[in-house]
Amino acid sequence: MKYYIWASDISKNTGEGNLARLFIEHQKLDIQNISNTKFKSKIVKYKYILPFIGVIYCWYFFLKKKRIYYLNYLPLWNFLIFLLLPPKTILGPITGGANFNSSVIRKYIFPILYSISQIIIYFRFSHIYFSTSLLKNNLFYFLKKKSSFDFILFALNAKEKKRKKNIDFLIYYRNHPNKKSFFPYFFIKNLIMQNFKVYIIGNKLNIKGLRNLGKLTNKKVNEYLSRTRFSIPSGENLLSFFTIECINNNVKILVDKQQIPKTKILKNKLINVNYNSDNLKSVLRYRSTV
């Protein structure tokens, strides 16, 4: 092969893994060129340590005249990765969010790291892919000009799957400080009070009346989604892999009215509701038609 690929995660059960696989498919690459799995069992914090081992491997193959692809983890705050990679490396989609409310580090340090990374990326790499548009308003103008956004939309299937639905809501919940503050706990309680059947995947959510399914394989998630009528997206990231898989399984996405400006691309797939209202008539009206 004339190229070498590094990805810290190629699992079908994680967002980063699926994003890497999507990029490999998009670039028409051979997934067999990835050589990272032998490190995973030895290094617990592979999200933070394994990427730098990948940099070493990339330099080794770069010196052997290979074209280098570095796919993940690529959060915009990690300027060291962008600084240390070989020149002309082709980057997988860059990830990250623009909400910095959860901690002092995210609120004050991350914007500084973002700025450093942007300058490095601009001078060291050619075309840049971003997984979503969350970071678009935080980017310098000169970097926007050489960037593409919402790469994750390539995961949309042309033909949505249709099957008999017997689950009202399947919702992904992650107990993460930057995500918890955007999660509509009250809205879910309201759904249960209205006798909707609500299932949760991911971390356990302690709300009486819902069913926690725990962490499932991607195959199992899609089996449940094929039977599901509705879901709600992660508050800080509308375009997650879970949202895309919902759409591919003909699941309607309920979006809070405050998110309307962010939903133009998929507006025909979304139902706008008021998460803070007790009135769920709009949901009930759509329920009978799905």
C-alpha positions as CSV (number, residue, x, y, z in Angstrom):
1,M,0.0,0.0,0.0
2,K,1.1,3.6,-0.7
3,Y,-0.6,4.9,2.4
4,Y,-0.7,4.3,6.2
5,I,-3.8,4.9,8.4
6,W,-3.8,5.6,12.2
7,A,-7.0,5.5,14.2
8,S,-7.0,5.1,18.0
9,D,-10.6,3.8,17.8
10,I,-12.3,1.8,15.0
11,S,-15.1,0.3,17.2
12,K,-18.6,0.1,15.7
13,N,-20.0,0.9,19.2
14,T,-18.4,4.4,19.7
15,G,-18.9,7.7,18.0
16,E,-15.2,8.2,17.4
17,G,-14.9,4.6,16.0
18,N,-17.9,5.1,13.6
19,L,-16.5,8.5,12.5
20,A,-13.2,6.9,11.6
21,R,-15.0,4.1,9.7
22,L,-17.1,6.7,7.9
23,F,-14.0,8.6,6.8
24,I,-12.3,5.4,5.6
25,E,-15.3,4.6,3.5
26,H,-15.5,8.2,2.2
27,Q,-11.8,8.2,1.2
28,K,-12.1,4.7,-0.3
29,L,-9.3,3.4,2.0
30,D,-8.5,-0.1,3.2
31,I,-9.4,-0.5,6.9
32,Q,-6.8,-3.3,7.2
33,N,-4.1,-0.7,7.1
34,I,-4.9,0.4,10.6
35,S,-2.5,-1.0,13.3
36,N,-3.6,0.2,16.8
37,T,-5.5,-2.7,18.5
38,K,-2.4,-4.3,20.1
39,F,-2.1,-1.3,22.4
40,K,-5.7,-1.1,23.7
41,S,-5.5,-3.8,26.3
42,K,-2.3,-2.3,27.8
43,I,-3.2,1.3,28.0
44,V,-6.3,2.3,30.0
45,K,-6.3,6.0,29.0
46,Y,-6.0,5.3,25.3
47,K,-8.0,8.4,24.4
48,Y,-5.2,10.5,25.7
49,I,-2.0,8.3,25.4
50,L,-2.6,6.2,22.4
51,P,-2.9,9.2,20.0
52,F,0.7,10.2,20.7
53,I,1.9,6.6,20.1
54,G,0.0,7.0,16.8
55,V,2.1,10.1,16.0
56,I,5.3,8.1,16.3
57,Y,4.0,5.4,14.0
58,C,2.9,8.1,11.5
59,W,6.4,9.5,11.4
60,Y,7.9,6.0,10.9
61,F,5.8,5.4,7.8
62,F,6.1,9.0,6.6
63,L,9.9,8.5,6.5
64,K,9.1,5.4,4.4
65,K,7.4,7.6,1.9
66,K,3.9,6.6,2.8
67,R,0.9,9.0,2.5
68,I,-0.4,9.4,6.1
69,Y,-3.9,9.5,7.4
70,Y,-4.6,10.3,11.1
71,L,-8.2,9.8,12.0
72,N,-8.9,10.1,15.7
73,Y,-8.9,11.3,18.5
74,L,-8.9,14.8,17.1
75,P,-10.5,17.3,19.5
76,L,-9.7,20.8,18.5
77,W,-8.2,21.6,21.9
78,N,-5.4,19.1,21.5
79,F,-2.9,21.4,19.7
80,L,0.0,19.0,20.4
81,I,-1.4,16.4,18.0
82,F,-1.6,18.9,15.2
83,L,1.8,20.3,16.0
84,L,3.6,16.9,16.2
85,L,2.1,15.0,13.2
86,P,4.2,14.7,10.0
87,P,3.7,17.3,7.3
88,K,1.0,16.7,4.7
89,T,-0.9,14.3,7.0
90,I,-4.5,13.9,6.0
91,L,-6.7,14.5,9.1
92,G,-9.9,12.7,9.8
93,P,-12.8,14.8,11.0
94,I,-12.0,17.2,13.8
95,T,-14.4,17.0,16.8
96,G,-15.4,19.3,19.7
97,G,-18.1,21.5,21.0
98,A,-18.5,25.2,21.7
99,N,-20.2,25.0,25.1
100,F,-17.8,25.9,27.9
101,N,-20.1,26.2,30.9
102,S,-19.2,23.0,32.8
103,S,-15.8,23.9,34.2
104,V,-13.2,26.6,34.5
105,I,-10.9,24.7,32.2
106,R,-13.5,24.4,29.4
107,K,-14.7,28.0,29.9
108,Y,-11.3,29.8,30.0
109,I,-8.6,27.4,28.8
110,F,-10.3,25.6,25.9
111,P,-10.8,28.8,23.8
112,I,-7.1,29.6,24.1
113,L,-6.2,26.0,23.0
114,Y,-8.7,26.3,20.1
115,S,-6.9,29.4,18.9
116,I,-3.5,27.8,19.1
117,S,-4.7,24.7,17.2
118,Q,-6.3,26.8,14.5
119,I,-3.1,28.6,13.7
120,I,-1.1,25.3,13.6
121,I,-3.7,23.6,11.4
122,Y,-3.9,26.5,9.0
123,F,-0.2,26.4,8.2
124,R,0.4,22.6,8.4
125,F,-2.6,20.9,6.8
126,S,-4.6,21.3,3.6
127,H,-8.3,20.7,3.5
128,I,-9.9,20.3,7.0
129,Y,-13.0,18.2,7.8
130,F,-15.2,18.9,10.9
131,S,-17.6,16.3,12.1
132,T,-20.3,18.8,12.8
133,S,-20.9,22.6,12.7
134,L,-20.6,23.1,16.4
135,L,-17.2,24.8,16.2
136,K,-17.9,26.9,13.1
137,N,-18.7,30.1,14.9
138,N,-15.5,29.7,17.0
139,L,-13.2,29.4,14.1
140,F,-11.0,32.1,12.5
141,Y,-12.2,33.2,9.1
142,F,-9.0,32.0,7.4
143,L,-9.6,28.4,8.7
144,K,-13.2,28.4,7.7
145,K,-12.2,29.0,4.1
146,K,-10.3,25.7,3.9
147,S,-12.8,23.6,5.9
148,S,-15.8,21.4,5.4
149,F,-18.5,20.9,8.1
150,D,-21.0,18.3,9.1
151,F,-19.0,15.4,7.8
152,I,-21.2,13.1,9.9
153,L,-24.1,13.6,7.4
154,F,-22.3,11.2,5.0
155,A,-23.7,8.5,7.4
156,L,-27.3,9.2,6.4
157,N,-28.8,6.4,4.4
158,A,-30.6,7.3,1.2
159,K,-33.5,5.0,2.1
160,E,-34.7,4.9,5.7
161,K,-35.6,1.6,7.3
162,K,-39.3,1.1,8.1
163,R,-40.7,-1.4,10.6
164,K,-43.6,-1.8,13.0
165,K,-43.1,0.6,16.0
166,N,-43.9,-0.4,19.6
167,I,-41.5,1.8,21.6
168,D,-42.4,5.5,22.1
169,F,-39.0,6.9,23.0
170,L,-35.4,5.6,22.9
171,I,-33.0,8.2,24.3
172,Y,-29.2,8.1,24.6
173,Y,-27.9,9.4,28.0
174,R,-24.3,10.0,28.9
175,N,-23.4,11.1,32.4
176,H,-20.8,13.7,31.3
177,P,-20.4,17.1,32.9
178,N,-20.6,19.0,29.6
179,K,-23.7,17.1,28.5
180,K,-25.7,16.8,31.7
181,S,-26.5,20.5,31.8
182,F,-28.2,20.3,28.4
183,F,-30.1,17.1,29.1
184,P,-34.0,17.6,29.4
185,Y,-34.7,15.7,32.6
186,F,-38.0,17.5,33.2
187,F,-39.2,16.8,29.7
188,I,-38.5,13.0,30.2
189,K,-40.4,13.1,33.5
190,N,-43.2,14.8,31.7
191,L,-43.3,12.1,29.0
192,I,-43.5,9.4,31.6
193,M,-46.4,11.2,33.3
194,Q,-48.2,11.2,30.0
195,N,-47.8,7.4,29.8
196,F,-45.2,7.3,27.1
197,K,-43.0,4.2,27.0
198,V,-39.4,5.6,27.5
199,Y,-36.2,3.6,27.1
200,I,-32.7,4.9,28.0
201,I,-29.4,3.5,26.6
202,G,-25.9,4.4,27.8
203,N,-25.5,5.5,31.4
204,K,-28.2,4.7,33.9
205,L,-30.8,7.5,34.5
206,N,-32.6,7.4,37.8
207,I,-36.1,8.4,36.9
208,K,-39.0,6.3,38.0
209,G,-41.0,4.8,35.2
210,L,-38.4,4.5,32.5
211,R,-36.5,1.5,31.4
212,N,-32.7,1.6,31.4
213,L,-31.2,-0.7,28.8
214,G,-27.5,0.1,29.6
215,K,-24.7,0.2,27.2
216,L,-25.5,-1.8,24.0
217,T,-23.7,-2.8,20.9
218,N,-24.4,-0.7,17.8
219,K,-26.3,-3.7,16.3
220,K,-28.5,-3.9,19.3
221,V,-29.1,-0.1,19.3
222,N,-30.3,-0.3,15.7
223,E,-32.6,-3.2,16.6
224,Y,-34.3,-1.1,19.2
225,L,-34.4,2.0,17.0
226,S,-36.1,0.1,14.3
227,R,-39.0,-0.4,16.8
228,T,-39.0,3.2,18.1
229,R,-41.2,6.1,17.2
230,F,-39.4,9.1,18.7
231,S,-36.2,10.3,20.3
232,I,-34.6,13.5,21.5
233,P,-31.0,14.6,20.6
234,S,-28.2,15.4,22.9
235,G,-28.7,19.1,23.9
236,E,-25.2,20.2,23.0
237,N,-24.9,18.3,19.7
238,L,-27.8,17.7,17.4
239,L,-25.8,15.9,14.8
240,S,-24.5,12.9,16.8
241,F,-24.2,9.4,15.4
242,F,-27.2,8.5,17.5
243,T,-29.3,11.1,15.8
244,I,-28.2,9.9,12.4
245,E,-29.1,6.3,13.2
246,C,-32.5,7.5,14.5
247,I,-33.1,9.1,11.1
248,N,-31.9,6.0,9.2
249,N,-34.4,4.0,11.2
250,N,-37.3,6.4,10.5
251,V,-37.4,7.7,14.1
252,K,-38.8,11.2,14.5
253,I,-36.5,13.6,16.4
254,L,-38.1,16.0,18.9
255,V,-36.1,19.2,19.2
256,D,-36.7,22.0,21.6
257,K,-37.8,25.2,20.0
258,Q,-34.6,26.9,21.3
259,Q,-32.6,24.8,18.9
260,I,-34.5,25.8,15.7
261,P,-31.7,27.9,14.3
262,K,-29.4,24.8,14.4
263,T,-31.8,22.4,12.6
264,K,-32.1,23.8,9.1
265,I,-30.3,20.9,7.3
266,L,-32.6,18.2,8.8
267,K,-35.7,20.3,9.5
268,N,-38.0,17.9,7.6
269,K,-36.9,15.1,10.0
270,L,-37.6,17.1,13.2
271,I,-40.5,18.0,15.3
272,N,-40.3,21.2,17.3
273,V,-41.7,21.1,20.8
274,N,-41.3,23.1,24.0
275,Y,-39.3,21.1,26.5
276,N,-40.4,23.4,29.3
277,S,-44.1,23.1,28.7
278,D,-46.5,20.7,30.3
279,N,-48.5,20.5,27.1
280,L,-47.5,17.6,24.9
281,K,-50.4,17.7,22.5
282,S,-48.1,18.2,19.5
283,V,-46.2,15.0,20.4
284,L,-49.5,13.1,20.9
285,R,-50.7,14.3,17.5
286,Y,-47.7,12.9,15.7
287,R,-47.7,9.7,17.8
288,S,-50.8,8.4,16.0
289,T,-49.2,9.0,12.5
290,V,-45.9,7.3,13.0
